[in-house]
């Protein structure tokens, strides 16, 4: 069986407070984006688990990959037989797009289908939360307001359909842990779930990603990308998550010329 894990962007991101468990409370809107990895899982013909990948090189050992960890979670809970997994990696890593989290969540969904486990969305989300804070979003996989660790959700009416998304990848890997350590948590003056209701033309002034300030300070080139997106006519531009990908939302096909020469860019229709 094959599924195609997609990525996400963040519409605003407030780091609200430090938790007693060492994590942070935050608020953001997760919005799914049609950029996909490909994940195939089949039953193993022998009694051995196997994970391999192609496409973009995935750092680290296979045993620490979220796909592997997702299988182990369900294998322990349901005594699953061994499987073979192949992940073709397209979504850049260290870009704030949640590609790894999506791969883990889609592994749960695919195994649930392959072995007829009968787990509903809420049950799968419980497993996903054990993998990472934003993994559970990809079980629902539609626009959601996220809070607490980013793993609790409320519905939102945000709809970007018809807009064009320009993603710019500066070729830098931003450590999520390092980004959090550089942010001073603060309760926002206005909650994000209210700000997101404003017209998109007003987002530039009020819809803030708290990671931008420290990340732009350390990597000025990322901040410059955001400015260039607005110069190209973006209705809204932001870094996604803790970076390093930066996106712009356009009404039509953006005419960027050579503004992003040297960077990888993708233009996607929402």
NORDA-V70245 format. One record per residue. N is the residue number from 0. RES is the residue in one small letter. PHI is phi in whole degrees, 0 to 359 (none if undefined). OMEGA is omega as a letter, one per 20 degrees, with the letter a starting at -180 (NA if undefined). Layout:
n = [N N]
res = [RES RES]
phi = [PHI PHI]
omega = [OMEGA OMEGA]
This chain:
n = [0 1 2 3 4 5 6 7 8 9 10 11 12 13 14 15 16 17 18 19 20 21 22 23 24 25 26 27 28 29 30 31 32 33 34 35 36 37 38 39 40 41 42 43 44 45 46 47 48 49 50 51 52 53 54 55 56 57 58 59 60 61 62 63 64 65 66 67 68 69 70 71 72 73 74 75 76 77 78 79 80 81 82 83 84 85 86 87 88 89 90 91 92 93 94 95 96 97 98 99 100 101 102 103 104 105 106 107 108 109 110 111 112 113 114 115 116 117 118 119 120 121 122 123 124 125 126 127 128 129 130 131 132 133 134 135 136 137 138 139 140 141 142 143 144 145 146 147 148 149 150 151 152 153 154 155 156 157 158 159 160 161 162 163 164 165 166 167 168 169 170 171 172 173 174 175 176 177 178 179 180 181 182 183 184 185 186 187 188 189 190 191 192 193 194 195 196 197 198 199 200 201 202 203 204 205 206 207 208 209 210 211 212 213 214 215 216 217 218 219 220 221 222 223 224 225 226 227 228 229 230 231 232 233 234 235 236 237 238 239 240 241 242 243 244 245 246 247 248 249 250 251 252 253 254 255 256 257 258 259 260 261 262 263 264 265 266 267 268 269]
res = [x x x x x x x x x x x x x x x x x x x x x x x x x x x x x x x x x x x x x x x x x x x x x x x x x x x x x x x x x x x x x x x x x x x x x x x x x x x x x x x x x x x x x x x x x x x x x x x x x x x x x x x x x x x x x x x x x x x x x x x x x x x x x x x x x x x x x x x x x x x x x x x x x x x x x x x x x x x x x x x x x x x x x x x x x x x x x x x x x x x x x x x x x x x x x x x x x x x x x x x x x x x x x x x x x x x x x x x x x x x x x x x x x x x x x x x x x x x x x x x x x x x x x x x x x x x x x x x x x x x x x x x x x x x x x x]
phi = [none 231 231 237 295 261 251 217 240 259 259 74 201 252 270 272 197 271 269 294 274 94 272 237 276 218 218 199 246 272 231 292 232 279 238 234 271 231 234 242 228 229 294 285 285 248 263 220 280 218 232 220 216 219 79 299 292 259 289 89 281 301 292 263 296 295 295 297 297 295 298 300 303 284 296 290 282 236 55 291 288 291 224 247 241 229 244 263 266 243 289 299 266 65 245 80 256 71 299 295 298 296 302 296 295 290 298 301 294 292 296 299 286 299 252 49 282 72 278 275 301 295 292 295 294 297 295 297 297 285 272 173 298 261 298 294 303 285 288 287 63 218 305 217 277 247 213 56 280 90 240 244 225 228 291 219 264 297 221 258 301 96 274 256 254 254 260 240 249 282 78 246 259 258 289 298 299 294 296 296 294 265 262 266 299 206 287 291 295 234 295 298 293 270 297 293 280 291 302 303 296 267 297 306 272 235 268 248 256 297 283 299 302 291 291 296 294 281 231 304 298 291 297 295 300 300 299 293 295 293 299 277 104 297 284 205 220 196 281 265 56 269 87 252 293 236 233 231 255 235 284 224 288 290 260 261 57 256 300 244 302 94 248 278 232 226 246 233 267 271]
omega = [a r a r r r a r r r a r r r a a r a r a r r a r r r a r r r a a a r a q r a r r r r r r r a a r r r r a r a r r a a r a r a r r a r r a r r a r a r r a a r a r a a r a r r r a r a a r a a a a r a r r r r r a r r r a a r r r a a r a r r r a a r r r r r a a r r a a a r a r a r r r r a a r a a a r a a r a r r r a a r a a a r r r r r r a a r r r r r r a r r r a a a r a r r a r r a a a r a a r a r a r r a a a a a a r a r a a r a r r a a a a r r r r r r a r r r a r r r r r a r r r r r k a r a r r a r r r a r a r r a a r a r r r r r a r a NA]
